[in-house]
Structures are given as C-alpha cells and as structure tokens.
Amino acid sequence: MSYDDSIIEELRARLQAVMKNDGFTQTDVAKTAGLSQSVVSRFLRGQMKEPPQDTMNRIRAFLGDEGHPDVLSHEEVRKAVRLYRYMKGVLDEGSRVIIQDKDGNEQILVFLW
C-alpha cells in the first residue's frame, strides 16, 4: 500500500509530539509498538519513503488511533512503557516471568533486553 506523503508527514509529526510531550524514547516506542529502534529512528528522520503498512499500523496503534484492531489507548501505552522500564530495571536478561490471564491461561515471558 502506498501512502500520500502528507499522511506520512502527519503521522511523523504526531509521533514526535507525543514522544516530546510524554518523554518517550525511540526505544520506548519500538518496544511498545513491536518495531526495532532503527525502524523508529529511520521513520522519524524521514528516511522511509514508503513505510510498510505494518509499520504504519504499529505507529498508529502506539498513538492510540481508533479503527485498528489491536490499538491501545494512550494511557495503556503509557502504562506499558512504565512497566517495560520497571521490568528492565528489576530483571536480568533471560529472566522468566509467568503471567496468568483472567481465564487461568499461563504464558511465560522471557526477557531478552
């Protein structure tokens, strides 16, 4: 899918504003959106002439745009970033955490920092 340059520029400006206002780093955005830090960096510098649709959708989800199936609210993103920062400070690389959802299903998370 090809995007109009103005759509890409508007999304870039919104992402930069949110990062500045909320103190998010490129790494925060990358980890929360499921992108690499280098992809976020290239997007912010305008080095991606035609970002892949998945990249655009993940950035939109990070920004809390409605209409996307896996979009988190802005407050949920802030909570996820705070949790990531906390967990990184507490756990070592390779640490395992078992999470149980409300239905009793367990998932094991392995941190690769």
C-alpha positions in Angstrom: 0.0 0.0 0.0 1.3 3.4 -0.9 0.7 6.4 1.3 0.4 10.0 0.4 3.5 12.0 1.6 1.2 14.2 3.7 -0.2 11.2 5.6 3.4 10.0 6.5 4.5 13.5 7.5 1.4 14.0 9.7 2.0 10.7 11.4 5.7 11.5 11.9 4.8 14.9 13.4 2.3 13.3 15.8 4.8 10.7 16.9 7.4 13.3 17.5 5.0 15.4 19.5 3.9 12.5 21.7 7.5 11.5 22.3 8.4 15.0 23.3 5.4 15.7 25.5 5.4 12.3 27.3 9.2 11.7 27.4 9.2 8.6 25.4 12.4 7.5 23.8 12.8 5.8 20.4 13.4 2.5 22.3 10.1 3.0 24.3 8.2 3.4 21.0 10.0 0.5 19.4 9.4 -1.9 22.3 5.8 -0.9 22.8 4.9 -0.9 19.1 6.8 -4.1 18.3 9.3 -2.4 16.0 13.1 -2.1 16.0 14.6 1.1 17.3 16.3 1.5 13.9 13.0 1.4 12.1 11.6 4.1 14.5 14.7 6.2 14.0 14.5 5.9 10.2 10.8 6.8 10.3 11.4 9.8 12.5 14.3 11.1 10.3 12.2 10.7 7.1 14.4 8.0 5.7 11.5 5.7 4.9 9.9 7.0 1.6 7.2 4.3 1.7 7.0 2.7 5.1 5.5 -0.8 5.1 1.8 -0.9 6.0 2.6 -2.9 9.2 5.0 -0.2 10.4 2.4 2.5 9.8 -0.3 0.4 11.6 2.0 -0.2 14.6 2.8 3.5 14.9 -0.9 4.3 14.6 -1.6 1.8 17.3 1.1 3.3 19.5 -0.6 6.7 19.1 -3.9 5.2 20.0 -5.7 5.7 16.7 -9.1 4.2 16.6 -10.2 1.8 14.0 -7.3 -0.6 14.3 -8.0 -4.0 16.0 -5.0 -4.0 18.4 -4.9 -0.4 19.3 -4.2 0.5 22.9 -5.4 3.8 24.4 -2.8 6.4 25.1 -3.0 5.7 28.8 -2.4 1.9 28.2 0.7 2.8 26.1 2.0 4.9 29.0 1.4 2.1 31.4 3.1 -0.4 29.1 6.2 1.9 28.8 6.3 2.3 32.6 6.0 -1.5 33.1 8.8 -2.1 30.5 11.1 0.4 32.2 10.4 -1.2 35.6 10.9 -4.8 34.5 14.1 -3.9 32.7 15.4 -2.4 36.0 14.4 -5.4 38.0 15.1 -8.4 35.8 18.2 -9.7 34.2 18.5 -10.9 30.5 16.9 -14.3 30.2 14.7 -13.9 33.3 11.3 -15.7 33.0 8.0 -14.4 34.2 4.8 -16.5 34.3 1.7 -14.5 33.6 -1.8 -15.9 34.3 -4.7 -14.2 32.5 -8.2 -14.0 33.9 -9.2 -17.3 32.3 -6.3 -19.1 34.1 -4.2 -19.5 31.0 -0.5 -19.1 31.7 2.2 -17.6 29.4 5.9 -17.5 30.0 7.7 -14.3 29.1 11.5 -14.4 28.6 13.2 -11.0 28.6 15.9 -10.5 26.1 16.8 -6.9 26.8 
